[in-house]
């Protein structure tokens, strides 16, 4: 079922500040503020310009949480250092040296204001 209220997407579109949370393979959390590079293939694109701890965490644990406004996305992340997604991240981050592209595949969308899980489609 498609969520009729799609305003949540506006909080994750290109150039929006979002909170990106990872955890090490031992469960130690890490949260940073990043700039979203928007949606590509139904996933959120993030450019890694200086995320050493985040990349280390993702290599050991691909579970992530992304927060934009009052919406939380729980999903899985993949790292790319070449190819189509890397090229897209580089193109959208013209003033920065991109080391990796990170793609987050949403599994669950939560409205933090109403404390409920939303149905969504990308």
PyMOL commands that set and color helices and strands:
alter all, ss='L'
color gray80, all
select helices_A, chain A and resi 7-11+52-60+84-92
alter helices_A, ss='H'
color red, helices_A
select strands_A, chain A and resi 17-23+29-40+43-48+63-68+71-80+100-111+116-118
alter strands_A, ss='S'
color yellow, strands_A
deselect
rebuild
show_as cartoon
